Amino acid sequence: MGLVHDDREPDTPLMVPAPVQVEKAARRSATQTVLGWSLIAGTIIAVAVAMKNAQPHAARIRAEDVARATIPPRLDGTHPCVFATVEGGGIRTQLGRCATPVSQQMEMDRFEVDLRYGVFLLKQTDLAVADGVPVPLTRTYASQDWGTPSHIHAFGLNSSHNWDIAPTGTRWPYTYMTLMFPDSDFLYFRRISAGTGFADAVYMHTETATPFYGATIAWNGDGWTLRRADGSEMQFPEAYAAKNLAQCAAYAMKDEAGRVIHLERGGQRNLQEIRTEHGHWIRFGYDDDARITQAEDDAGGFARYGYNNDGLLAWVVRASGKERTYEYQGALMTAVLNEQGRVLVRNQYLSGTLVRQDFANGDSYTYDYEPAASGQYMERVVVTLPDQSQQQIQVSDTVPAFLRGQ
């Protein structure tokens, strides 16, 4: 789903210690990328979260199970980040907090650095229709992609969109699920029902004070239903043999007022059309590699997409005349250019971890990380700001307990 961002003032500066070992952090971050979702003792199955030839009865959500599992949220759903917003012909950067993308936002043109992992994120809205609820098409690139082992999504390697969110998790035993977002952030759902199979599986999220607090995911007889405390729902298919996130992504969403967004998917489960209850739509065309090559809406808006020889998104052209071109080193995005050829941001990495950014407005940021012992996230980071002042930020306390081994 789209991004909810938080433009708070930068955190209060702290005493800056001696420089940390960036090389050490980078090596561990690279290990994190290779492991993908196999983070805890190899127990995670990338996308197959349902039993083939499933039995046709739904799991029962018991009030006593929900009551027993309900605990206060540990996190507020935000984390330290550096973000840059493109507005008109300018760009504005800030050290602040970003949020797990749990809600839709109509327009985004933004770069982020998730300081918990040293990851660069690009988020750009290409189309948007409104019908009582916002229906944007927002692309997301993540320099470290945990979604599937292949890292192939609707916009090629490491690039997805806000309608391909999907559950992942363990099977045999079915003990937890993670709701995966296009920026590789996630929400953790712990099993609250008795048993270890799929047919009686009920999971619940309690870690973050987001709209998903208290949400459940339960087997519905032919797939999975996610229901939030406000009554909104997402419907996911049976996806035992899924090869990517699109193949287990939602096919319908209903908001708290009962308004439904239909997500029509083809034989390979690629998204063909987003349709509102009053008939507004966004439609997609694909190439032979299941990558989106064009998108259009019922108001005449469109976007066209091209890819490089490595399967990465290389350019985007929109009906407005706005264009973006992307440069890479391997799968790491190193530069973003606009239609005038102006470099909006240039990134530098060390062993897969983002360590420096130079923006079109002259701002530069550098990042020195101290990794956790597990290598799966950072304990803290020293950020050098455009004025050359430094801030040390503790980031590990915003990492999900799932990654912290708690």
C-alpha positions in Angstrom: 0.0 0.0 0.0 1.1 3.6 -0.3 3.4 5.5 2.0 2.4 7.4 5.1 5.3 9.6 5.9 6.2 11.7 8.9 7.9 15.0 8.3 8.9 15.6 11.9 11.8 17.8 12.9 15.2 15.9 13.0 16.0 14.1 16.2 17.9 16.0 18.9 21.6 15.8 18.2 23.6 13.4 20.3 27.2 13.0 21.3 29.1 11.6 18.3 31.4 8.6 19.0 34.4 7.6 17.1 33.6 6.5 13.5 32.1 3.0 13.3 33.4 0.3 10.9 31.3 0.8 7.7 33.0 -2.2 6.1 31.8 -4.5 8.8 28.3 -3.1 8.6 28.3 -3.5 4.8 29.5 -7.1 4.9 26.7 -8.0 7.3 24.1 -6.1 5.2 25.2 -8.0 2.2 24.7 -11.2 4.1 21.2 -9.9 5.0 20.4 -9.4 1.3 21.6 -12.9 0.3 19.6 -14.6 3.1 16.4 -12.7 2.1 13.6 -14.1 4.2 15.5 -17.1 5.5 16.5 -15.1 8.5 15.7 -17.4 11.5 17.1 -20.9 11.2 15.9 -21.3 7.6 12.3 -21.5 8.7 10.8 -19.0 6.3 9.0 -20.0 3.2 9.1 -17.1 0.7 5.6 -16.9 -0.6 3.9 -20.3 -0.2 1.5 -19.7 2.6 -1.4 -22.1 1.9 -1.9 -25.8 1.5 -2.4 -27.2 -2.0 -5.8 -28.8 -2.5 -7.1 -27.0 0.5 -10.0 -28.2 2.5 -13.1 -26.0 2.1 -13.7 -24.9 5.7 -12.7 -21.7 7.3 -10.7 -21.2 10.5 -12.6 -20.0 13.5 -11.5 -16.7 15.1 -12.2 -17.3 18.8 -12.7 -14.2 21.0 -10.7 -15.9 23.9 -7.7 -16.4 21.6 -7.9 -12.7 20.5 -8.2 -11.5 24.1 -5.3 -13.7 25.3 -3.0 -12.4 22.4 -3.9 -8.7 22.8 -0.9 -6.8 24.2 0.1 -3.2 24.0 2.0 -2.2 20.8 5.8 -2.0 21.2 6.4 0.2 18.1 4.6 3.2 16.6 5.2 2.1 13.1 7.9 4.6 12.3 11.7 4.5 12.1 14.6 6.9 11.7 15.3 7.8 8.1 16.6 10.4 5.7 14.1 11.4 3.1 14.0 13.7 0.1 10.8 15.0 -1.5 10.7 16.2 -5.1 8.4 19.2 -5.4 8.1 21.1 -8.7 11.6 21.6 -9.9 13.2 21.4 -6.5 14.1 18.8 -3.9 13.9 19.0 -0.1 15.9 16.7 2.2 15.5 16.0 5.9 16.6 13.7 8.7 13.4 12.5 10.4 11.1 9.5 10.6 9.4 7.4 8.0 6.6 5.0 8.3 5.7 1.4 7.3 3.5 2.0 4.2 0.2 0.8 5.8 -2.1 3.4 4.0 -2.6 4.8 0.5 -1.3 8.2 -0.4 -2.4 9.8 -3.7 0.8 11.5 -4.8 4.4 10.6 -3.9 7.8 11.5 -5.4 10.3 10.6 -2.8 13.6 9.0 -1.9 14.2 7.4 1.5 17.0 5.8 3.5 15.9 3.2 6.0 18.6 3.7 8.6 17.7 0.4 10.3 19.2 -1.5 7.3 21.1 0.9 5.2 18.6 0.6 2.4 17.8 3.1 -0.4 14.1 3.4 -1.4 12.5 5.1 -4.3 8.7 5.8 -4.2 7.0 7.5 -7.1 3.3 7.7 -8.1 2.7 7.4 -11.8 -1.1 7.4 -11.9 -4.0 8.0 -9.4 -7.8 7.8 -9.5 -10.1 8.8 -6.8 -13.5 7.2 -6.0 -14.2 7.9 -2.4 -10.9 6.1 -1.6 -7.5 6.9 -3.0 -6.3 4.5 -5.7 -2.7 5.5 -6.7 -0.2 3.4 -8.6 3.1 3.9 -6.7 6.3 2.2 -7.7 8.8 1.3 -5.1 12.5 0.3 -5.6 14.4 -1.2 -2.7 18.2 -1.6 -2.9 17.9 -4.7 -0.6 14.9 -6.8 -1.6 13.7 -9.5 0.8 10.5 -10.3 -1.0 11.4 -13.5 -2.9 14.6 -15.3 -3.7 14.4 -14.1 -7.3 13.8 -10.5 -6.4 11.6 -10.2 -9.6 8.5 -8.2 -9.3 6.0 -6.2 -11.4 8.6 -3.6 -12.4 11.5 -6.0 -12.7 14.3 -6.6 -10.3 13.8 -5.0 -6.8 10.9 -2.9 -8.0 7.2 -3.5 -7.1 4.1 -1.5 -6.5 1.6 -0.8 -3.7 -1.0 -3.3 -4.9 1.2 -6.4 -4.7 1.4 -6.6 -0.9 1.3 -10.2 0.2 1.5 -12.6 3.2 4.6 -14.8 3.6 5.4 -17.2 6.4 6.2 -20.7 7.7 4.4 -23.9 6.9 4.3 -27.3 8.6 4.1 -26.0 11.2 2.1 -22.8 10.3 3.4 -20.6 13.1 3.5 -17.0 11.9 3.0 -14.8 8.8 4.5 -11.5 7.7 2.6 -9.0 5.6 5.1 -7.9 3.0 5.1 -4.4 1.6 6.8 -3.3 -1.7 9.6 -1.5 0.2 10.5 -4.8 1.9 9.1 -3.6 5.2 6.7 -5.9 6.9 4.2 -6.5 9.8 4.5 -9.6 11.9 1.5 -11.8 12.6 1.9 -14.4 15.3 -0.3 -17.5 15.3 -2.9 -17.3 18.1 -5.0 -20.4 17.4 -4.3 -23.9 18.6 -2.8 -26.4 16.2 0.0 -26.3 13.6 -1.9 -26.7 10.3 -3.4 -24.2 7.8 -7.1 -25.1 8.0 -7.4 -23.8 11.6 -4.7 -21.1 11.4 -5.5 -17.6 12.8 -2.7 -15.0 13.1 -2.7 -11.6 14.8 -0.6 -8.4 14.6 0.0 -6.5 17.9 3.5 -5.1 17.5 2.8 -1.7 15.9 0.3 1.1 16.7 -0.7 1.3 13.1 -4.2 0.7 11.5 -3.1 -3.0 11.5 -2.9 -3.2 15.3 -5.3 -6.1 16.3 -5.7 -7.3 12.7 -6.1 -11.0 12.0 -5.2 -13.2 9.1 -7.3 -16.5 8.9 -7.8 -19.3 6.5 -11.2 -18.8 4.8 -11.5 -22.2 3.1 -10.0 -21.1 -0.2 -7.3 -18.6 0.8 -6.7 -16.0 3.5 -8.7 -13.1 4.8 -7.0 -10.2 6.6 -9.4 -8.3 8.8 -8.5 -5.1 10.6 -10.1 -3.9 13.8 -12.0 -1.2 11.9 -13.7 -3.9 9.7 -11.7 -3.3 6.6 -10.5 -6.5 4.8 -8.0 -7.9 2.3 -8.6 -11.1 0.4 -5.6 -13.3 -0.6 -5.6 -16.5 -2.7 -4.5 -20.0 -1.9 -0.8 -19.7 -3.1 1.0 -22.9 -2.3 3.0 -22.9 -5.6 3.5 -19.1 -5.8 6.9 -18.0 -7.3 6.7 -14.3 -6.5 4.7 -11.9 -4.4 2.2 -11.0 -7.2 1.0 -14.7 -7.2 -0.1 -14.5 -3.6 -1.1 -10.8 -3.5 -4.5 -9.5 -2.7 -7.4 -9.8 -5.2 -9.8 -7.5 -3.3 -9.7 -4.9 -0.6 -12.6 -3.4 1.4 -12.3 -0.3 3.5 -14.0 0.4 6.8 -17.0 2.0 5.0 -17.5 -1.2 2.9 -16.1 0.3 -0.4 -14.4 -2.4 -2.4 -11.4 -2.2 -4.7 -11.2 -5.1 -7.1 -7.8 -6.3 -8.2 -8.2 -8.3 -11.4 -5.4 -10.7 -12.0 -4.5 -12.9 -15.0 -3.6 -16.5 -15.3 -0.1 -15.9 -13.9 -1.6 -13.7 -11.2 -0.1 -10.5 -12.7 -2.3 -7.5 -11.9 -4.4 -6.6 -15.0 -6.8 -4.0 -13.6 -7.5 -2.0 -10.5 -11.3 -1.2 -10.5 -13.3 0.9 -8.0 -16.9 0.2 -7.2 -18.0 3.0 -9.5 -16.1 1.8 -12.5 -12.9 3.9 -12.4 -9.9 1.9 -13.3 -6.1 1.6 -13.9 -5.1 -1.1 -16.5 -1.7 -2.7 -17.2 0.2 -4.2 -20.1 3.1 -6.6 -19.7 6.1 -7.9 -21.7 7.0 -11.6 -22.1 8.9 -11.4 -18.8 5.8 -10.4 -16.8 7.1 -6.8 -16.3 4.7 -3.9 -16.6 5.4 -1.9 -19.8 2.4 0.4 -19.7 -0.3 1.6 -17.3 -3.3 3.8 -18.1 -6.4 5.1 -16.3 -9.9 5.9 -17.4 -9.2 9.6 -17.3 -6.6 9.3 -20.1 -3.5 9.3 -18.0 -0.7 6.8 -18.8 2.8 5.8 -18.0 5.3 3.8 -20.2 8.2 1.7 -18.8 11.5 0.3 -20.2 14.0 -2.1 -18.8 17.8 -2.6 -19.2 19.5 -5.9 -20.1 19.8 -6.8 -16.4 16.0 -6.7 -15.9 16.0 -3.4 -14.0 13.6 -0.5 -14.6 15.6 1.9 -16.8 13.1 4.7 -17.7 9.6 5.9 -17.1 7.6 8.4 -19.3 4.3 9.8 -18.1 1.4 11.5 -19.9 2.4 14.8 -18.2 5.7 14.8 -19.9 7.6 14.0 -16.8 10.3 11.4 -17.2 12.7 9.5 -15.0 15.9 7.6 -15.9 17.6 5.2 -13.5 21.3 4.2 -13.4 22.6 1.1 -11.6 25.7 -0.7 -10.5 24.6 -4.3 -10.6 21.1 -4.1 -9.0 22.0 -1.0 -6.9 20.4 2.2 -8.0 23.2 4.8 -8.2 21.4 7.8 -9.9 18.0 9.1 -10.7 17.6 11.7 -13.5 14.6 13.8 -14.6 13.5 14.7 -18.1 16.1 17.4 -18.4 18.9 15.0 -17.6 19.4 16.6 -14.2 20.6 14.1 -11.5 18.2 14.3 -8.6 20.2 12.0 -6.4 23.4 10.1 -6.6 24.0 7.1 -4.3 27.2 5.4 -3.2 27.2 1.9 -1.6 29.7 -0.2 0.2 29.1 -4.0 -0.2 25.4 -3.3 -0.8 24.9 -0.8 2.0 24.1 2.9 1.2 26.9 5.1 2.6 26.6 8.4 0.8 24.0 10.5 -1.1 24.4 13.7 -3.1 21.2 15.6 -4.0 20.4 18.1 -6.8 20.0 20.9 -4.3 23.6 20.5 -3.1 22.8 18.6 0.1 25.1 15.6 0.9 24.6 12.9 3.6 27.0 10.2 4.7 26.1 7.2 6.8 28.4 5.2 9.2 26.8 2.1 10.6 27.3 -0.1 13.6 25.6 -3.5 12.8 24.0 -5.8 15.3 25.8 -9.0 16.1 23.3 -11.0 13.9 24.1 -8.8 10.8 20.4 -8.5 10.1 20.0 -4.8 11.1 22.0 -1.9 12.5 22.3 -1.0 16.1 23.1 2.7 15.5 24.2 5.0 12.7 26.2 8.2 12.6 24.6 10.6 10.0 26.7 13.4 8.7 24.3 16.2 7.6 24.7 18.8 4.8 26.2 21.3 7.2 28.8 18.7 8.3 27.3 18.3 11.7 26.8 14.7 12.9 24.0 12.9 14.7 24.3 9.5 16.3 21.0 7.7 16.1 19.9 4.5 17.9 17.9 2.6 15.3 17.7 -1.0 16.7 14.9 -0.1 19.0 12.6 0.4 16.0 13.5 -3.0 14.4 10.7 -5.6 14.5 11.2 -8.2 17.3 11.1 -10.9 14.6 14.5 -9.7 13.3 15.8 -9.1 16.8 15.2 -12.7 17.7 12.8 -11.8 20.5 
